[in-house]
Amino acid sequence: MIVAPIDPNHESELRFLLAGMTLQPGVYNPENSLVPFQRINTLHFARFVILEDATREDLLAYGEPLAASGKSLALLCDFDGEADHFINRMASTAGPGLIRIFSCCSSPPSSGNLISWLHAHSARASASYVNWVGRTVVQVREEELLYRSLEKRIDALSVEDMSPREVWNKLKRFVEDEHAAGRIALTPEPPTPWGWRISNVFHALSIPFVLLLFSPLILLYLPIFLIQLRIHEKTDPVIAPLPSIAHSHDLSVLEDHLVTNQFSAYGNLKPGPFRRWTITAVFLAIDYTARHIFNRGFLAGVTTIHFARWVFLSDHKRAFFASNYDGSLEAYMGDFINKVAWGLNVVFSNGLGYPKTSWLIREGAKDELTFKDYLRRHQLPTQVWYNATPELTACDKERNARIRSGLEQSWLSDKALQQWISLF
């Protein structure tokens, strides 16, 4: 994520440039001359979004001064591999376009310092979620082509008269022939760097160790935390007016062009160190569980999210949330409310204006209409959004990976064969 303050004198120019990267609002134009995201074969999703806090006056309810009113431009990318390598690839592929866009920001980059400028303006995620760690763009595209080829082959065969094992054997031979002829590519999974493996194991062990080490202090503080929490919950004002018709319209025209949608939200955290430290601990827990537990197709029971991130901004006084998800926004919010409303409360109740919670996990999002108004008010229009595989849901990607895995096995049990055949 790259964030840079916008020069007010160039905001209209910036919006004109970003609009030129789309065919229509919400639809990325692959023929645009500024940033050809599609030429980077390690990039899953990308977006340009203007960060503008339209709810900053809510701070007045706490007797706090208004937050800064300036706007910033953010570039977010979800990609495969190392960050340094990706930034270099972005600079070499779209350097002039990036310089043109960020020239509308304060202290813009030049051709001689673009890479160092991007590093200097990067905003590290405090928590992030990846639907399936290790699944690359190349893999997703190759497995979708494999699935489509197998579908056509099955249509040409009289599979009704074959056993599952006969079908599997014929399809294995078909894929081997197509692969030998160069019509199907199945690139081997690249090896995971040992440095990443070691750091991941260290991360998995170090966090529980630190918690165990400080557990006596945590247990001593827990009753105090609960008292502080209830005091804040009882006294925090709820600020949840209806989002304006114009704002809702600006958001709705960007949605539902594809099977997958984007979501960007931005707002102030509730004032004071208690809320700041609480959300810091929550982000730490999210990042840990997403990295080591929820890394195989679901986030606490929700299977429709491809990528998500939570980022502190403005010296930890504001937070930004972005996700890429399948289906409509209504279904997306409903899925979370029905399955993990307590999780929504733990994360978002530290944001200004959230519906009242009880003991951090109760109520809150269960006040469904107020919660949806809260999210909609803080949601931002995403000016440019790129999806490398716009026709595929997270479920489609998992299905295709399971089909490939089944073909690469030397033998499958009868039960496994039945399950594999049912994927088509």
C-alpha positions in Angstrom: 0.0 0.0 0.0 1.4 3.4 -1.1 -0.1 6.5 0.4 0.7 10.1 -0.5 -1.1 13.4 0.3 -2.8 15.0 -2.6 -1.9 18.5 -3.7 -5.3 20.3 -3.6 -4.4 22.3 -6.7 -4.1 19.0 -8.7 -7.0 17.0 -7.3 -9.3 17.5 -10.3 -6.5 16.5 -12.6 -5.9 13.4 -10.5 -9.5 12.4 -10.7 -9.5 12.9 -14.5 -6.4 10.7 -14.8 -7.9 7.9 -12.7 -11.2 8.1 -14.6 -9.3 7.6 -17.8 -8.1 4.2 -16.5 -11.7 2.9 -16.5 -14.1 1.9 -19.3 -16.9 3.1 -17.0 -17.1 3.6 -13.2 -16.0 0.4 -11.5 -14.7 -1.3 -14.7 -10.9 -1.2 -15.3 -9.7 -0.5 -18.8 -6.8 -2.9 -19.8 -6.0 -0.6 -22.7 -5.3 2.4 -20.5 -2.0 4.1 -21.2 -1.0 4.9 -17.6 -0.8 1.7 -15.5 -1.2 -1.7 -17.4 -1.8 -3.8 -14.3 -2.5 -6.9 -16.5 1.1 -7.0 -17.7 2.3 -8.0 -14.2 1.6 -11.7 -14.0 2.1 -11.8 -10.2 -0.6 -9.3 -9.4 -4.0 -10.6 -8.2 -5.8 -7.3 -7.3 -4.9 -3.6 -7.4 -6.8 -0.4 -6.7 -6.3 3.4 -6.6 -8.5 5.0 -4.0 -8.7 8.6 -2.7 -8.7 8.6 1.1 -11.1 11.3 2.3 -12.6 11.3 5.8 -16.1 12.4 5.4 -17.0 11.6 9.0 -14.3 13.6 10.8 -16.9 15.9 12.4 -18.0 12.9 14.4 -15.1 13.7 16.7 -17.0 16.7 18.0 -19.3 14.3 19.9 -16.3 13.5 22.1 -15.2 17.1 22.5 -12.2 16.4 20.3 -10.9 18.9 17.7 -11.6 18.1 14.1 -9.1 15.7 12.4 -7.1 17.0 9.4 -9.2 17.4 6.3 -6.6 16.7 3.7 -7.0 13.9 1.1 -4.5 11.3 0.1 -4.1 8.9 -2.8 -3.6 5.2 -2.0 -2.4 2.5 -4.3 -3.0 -1.1 -3.0 -1.7 -4.3 -4.6 -2.1 -7.9 -3.6 0.6 -9.9 -5.3 2.9 -13.0 -5.3 6.4 -12.9 -4.1 8.7 -10.4 -2.4 7.7 -6.8 -2.0 11.0 -5.4 -3.3 10.8 -7.5 -6.4 7.2 -6.4 -7.0 8.0 -2.7 -6.6 10.8 -3.0 -9.1 8.5 -4.8 -11.5 5.9 -2.1 -11.1 8.4 0.6 -11.7 9.8 -1.0 -14.8 6.3 -1.8 -16.2 4.4 1.4 -15.4 7.0 3.9 -14.2 6.0 6.8 -16.4 2.3 6.3 -15.6 2.9 6.1 -11.8 5.0 9.3 -11.9 2.2 11.0 -13.9 -0.5 10.0 -11.3 1.6 10.7 -8.2 2.7 14.0 -9.7 -0.7 15.2 -8.4 0.5 14.6 -4.9 2.7 16.7 -2.6 6.5 16.0 -3.1 5.9 13.8 -6.1 8.4 11.2 -7.4 10.7 11.5 -10.5 12.1 9.0 -12.9 15.3 9.0 -10.9 13.8 8.2 -7.5 10.5 6.4 -8.1 11.5 3.1 -6.4 12.9 4.9 -3.3 9.8 7.2 -3.3 7.4 4.1 -3.3 9.3 2.6 -0.4 9.3 5.8 1.5 5.5 6.2 1.1 4.5 2.6 1.8 2.0 1.9 4.6 2.5 -1.4 6.3 -0.6 -3.5 7.1 -1.2 -4.1 10.8 -3.2 -7.2 9.8 -3.8 -8.9 6.5 -5.7 -12.0 5.2 -4.9 -14.2 2.2 -7.6 -16.7 1.1 -5.0 -19.4 0.2 -1.4 -18.7 1.0 0.9 -19.8 -1.8 -1.7 -19.8 -4.6 -0.2 -17.7 -7.4 -1.8 -15.8 -10.3 -0.1 -18.1 -12.8 -1.5 -21.2 -11.0 -5.0 -19.7 -10.9 -5.0 -19.0 -14.6 -3.5 -22.3 -15.6 -5.9 -24.3 -13.5 -8.9 -22.4 -14.9 -7.7 -23.3 -18.4 -7.3 -26.9 -17.3 -10.9 -27.0 -15.9 -12.4 -25.6 -19.1 -10.4 -28.1 -21.2 -11.6 -31.0 -19.0 -15.2 -29.8 -19.2 -15.1 -29.9 -23.0 -13.4 -33.3 -22.9 -16.1 -34.7 -20.6 -18.8 -33.4 -22.9 -17.1 -35.4 -25.7 -17.0 -38.6 -23.7 -19.9 -40.9 -22.8 -19.0 -40.7 -19.1 -22.4 -42.0 -18.1 -21.3 -45.5 -19.2 -17.9 -45.3 -17.4 -16.9 -45.9 -13.9 -15.3 -42.9 -12.0 -11.9 -44.6 -12.3 -12.2 -45.0 -16.1 -13.1 -41.3 -16.4 -10.2 -40.3 -14.2 -7.8 -42.5 -16.3 -9.0 -41.1 -19.6 -8.8 -37.5 -18.3 -5.3 -38.1 -16.9 -4.1 -39.3 -20.4 -5.9 -36.4 -22.1 -4.1 -33.9 -19.9 -0.7 -35.6 -20.4 -1.2 -35.4 -24.2 -2.4 -31.8 -24.1 0.5 -30.9 -21.8 3.0 -32.6 -24.1 1.5 -30.7 -27.1 1.8 -27.4 -25.2 -1.9 -26.7 -25.1 -2.1 -27.0 -21.4 0.5 -25.6 -19.0 0.8 -26.8 -15.5 3.7 -24.9 -14.0 5.2 -26.6 -10.9 4.6 -24.7 -7.7 7.7 -22.5 -7.0 9.6 -23.6 -3.9 8.9 -21.5 -0.8 12.0 -19.5 0.2 13.7 -20.9 3.3 14.0 -17.4 4.7 10.2 -17.1 4.6 9.7 -20.6 6.1 12.1 -19.8 9.0 10.5 -16.4 9.7 7.0 -17.9 9.6 7.9 -20.6 12.1 9.6 -18.0 14.3 6.5 -15.8 14.1 4.2 -18.7 14.9 6.2 -19.6 18.0 7.3 -16.2 19.3 3.8 -14.6 19.7 2.5 -17.4 22.0 5.8 -17.4 23.8 5.6 -13.7 24.5 1.9 -14.0 25.6 2.9 -16.9 27.9 5.8 -14.9 29.3 3.5 -12.0 30.2 0.5 -14.0 31.1 0.7 -13.2 34.8 0.5 -9.5 34.0 -2.2 -10.0 31.5 -4.3 -11.9 34.0 -3.8 -9.2 36.6 -4.8 -6.5 34.1 -7.8 -8.4 32.7 -10.3 -7.3 35.4 -9.2 -3.7 35.0 -9.5 -4.0 31.2 -13.1 -5.3 31.6 -14.0 -2.4 33.9 -12.5 0.1 31.5 -14.3 -1.6 28.6 -17.7 -1.3 30.2 -17.2 2.3 31.1 -16.3 3.1 27.5 -19.1 1.1 26.1 -21.7 2.8 28.3 -20.4 6.3 27.6 -19.3 6.2 24.0 -21.8 8.1 21.8 -23.3 6.3 18.8 -23.1 8.4 15.7 -24.8 6.6 12.9 -26.9 8.9 10.6 -28.1 7.5 7.3 -25.5 7.8 4.5 -26.4 10.4 2.0 -28.2 9.4 -1.2 -25.4 10.9 -3.3 -22.8 8.9 -1.4 -24.7 5.7 -1.7 -25.2 6.3 -5.4 -21.4 6.9 -5.9 -20.7 3.6 -4.2 -23.4 1.5 -5.9 -22.4 2.4 -9.5 -19.0 0.8 -8.8 -20.4 -2.5 -7.6 -21.6 -5.8 -9.1 -20.0 -5.5 -12.5 -18.2 -8.8 -11.8 -18.8 -11.8 -9.6 -16.2 -10.2 -7.2 -16.4 -6.8 -5.6 -14.1 -4.4 -3.8 -14.6 -2.7 -0.5 -12.6 0.3 0.9 -13.4 2.0 4.2 -11.7 4.7 6.2 -12.4 6.5 9.4 -11.3 7.7 12.9 -10.7 5.5 15.8 -12.4 6.4 19.1 -10.1 8.9 21.0 -7.9 7.8 23.8 -5.2 5.3 24.6 -7.6 2.6 25.7 -9.2 2.2 22.3 -5.9 2.5 20.5 -4.2 -0.2 22.5 -7.3 -2.4 22.2 -7.4 -2.2 18.4 -3.7 -2.8 18.2 -4.0 -6.0 20.2 -7.0 -7.0 18.0 -5.0 -6.4 14.8 -2.2 -8.5 16.2 -4.6 -11.4 16.9 -6.2 -11.1 13.4 -2.8 -11.1 11.7 -1.6 -14.1 13.7 -4.7 -16.2 13.1 -4.9 -15.2 9.4 -1.3 -16.1 8.9 -1.2 -19.4 10.7 -4.8 -20.7 11.0 -7.2 -19.1 8.5 -4.9 -19.5 5.5 -6.7 -22.2 3.6 -9.9 -20.8 2.1 -11.9 -19.3 5.0 -11.8 -16.5 7.5 -13.7 -17.5 10.6 -16.3 -19.4 8.6 -16.5 -16.9 5.7 -15.2 -18.3 2.4 -15.9 -15.4 0.0 -12.9 -13.2 0.7 -9.9 -13.3 -1.5 -7.7 -10.7 0.3 -8.2 -8.2 3.1 -6.0 -5.8 5.1 -6.3 -3.4 8.0 -3.9 -0.4 8.1 -3.3 2.3 10.7 -2.9 5.8 9.3 -2.6 9.4 10.6 -0.3 8.4 13.5 -2.7 5.5 14.5 -5.7 7.9 14.8 -7.4 6.5 11.7 -7.7 3.1 10.2 -8.2 1.9 6.6 -9.8 -1.4 5.7 -9.8 -3.0 2.2 -11.1 -6.3 0.9 -11.9 -8.2 -2.3 -14.9 -10.5 -1.9 -17.4 -12.5 -3.9 -21.1 -11.6 -4.3 -23.0 -8.5 -3.4 -22.2 -6.1 -0.6 -25.5 -7.0 1.1 -24.6 -10.7 1.0 -21.1 -9.9 2.2 -22.2 -8.0 5.2 -25.0 -10.5 5.9 -22.5 -13.4 5.8 -20.4 -11.8 8.6 -23.4 -10.7 10.7 -24.9 -14.1 10.6 -21.6 -16.1 11.2 -19.2 -13.9 13.1 -21.0 -10.8 14.4 -18.8 -11.0 17.5 -15.7 -10.7 15.2 -17.1 -7.6 13.6 -17.7 -6.1 17.1 -14.1 -6.9 18.3 -12.6 -5.2 15.2 -14.9 -2.3 14.3 -16.3 -1.3 17.7 -13.1 0.6 18.3 -14.1 2.9 15.3 -15.9 6.2 15.9 -19.7 5.8 15.7 -20.0 2.0 15.9 -23.3 0.6 17.3 -23.1 0.0 21.1 -21.5 -3.3 22.1 -21.7 -5.2 25.4 -18.5 -6.8 26.7 -16.9 -6.2 23.3 -18.4 -9.2 21.5 -22.2 -8.8 22.1 -24.8 -6.6 20.4 -23.1 -4.2 18.1 -23.4 -5.7 14.6 -26.6 -7.5 15.7 -28.2 -4.0 15.3 -28.1 -4.8 11.6 -29.4 -1.6 10.1 -27.3 0.7 12.2 -24.2 -1.4 11.5 -24.8 -1.3 7.8 -25.3 2.5 7.9 -22.1 2.7 9.8 -20.2 0.8 7.2 -21.7 2.6 4.3 -20.9 6.0 5.8 -17.3 5.0 6.1 -17.0 3.3 2.8 -15.0 5.0 0.1 -15.5 5.0 -3.7 -12.6 3.1 -5.3 -11.6 5.1 -8.3 -9.7 2.2 -10.1 -10.0 -1.5 -9.4 -8.1 -4.3 -11.2 -8.9 -8.0 -10.9 -6.6 -10.4 -12.6 -9.2 -13.2 -12.9 -12.5 -11.3 -13.0 -14.6 -14.4 -13.8 -13.5 -16.5 -10.9 -14.8 -16.7 -7.3 -12.7 -18.0 -4.4 -14.8 -21.2 -4.6 -13.9 -21.6 -8.3 -10.2 -21.3 -7.6 -10.4 -23.9 -4.8 -12.4 -26.3 -7.1 -9.8 -25.9 -9.9 -6.9 -26.5 -7.5 -8.6 -29.7 -6.2 -9.2 -30.9 -9.8 -5.5 -30.4 -10.6 -4.4 -32.1 -7.4 -6.6 -35.1 -8.2 -5.0 -35.5 -11.6 -1.5 -35.3 -10.2 -2.1 -38.2 -7.8 -0.8 -41.6 -8.9 -3.8 -43.4 -7.2 -7.1 -42.4 -5.6 -9.5 -44.4 -3.5 -13.0 -45.1 -4.7 -14.3 -42.5 -2.3 -11.8 -39.9 -3.3 -12.6 -40.6 -7.0 -16.3 -40.0 -6.4 -15.5 -36.7 -4.6 -13.2 -35.7 -7.5 -15.8 -36.5 -10.2 -18.4 -34.4 -8.3 -16.2 -31.3 -8.8 -17.4 -31.1 -12.5 
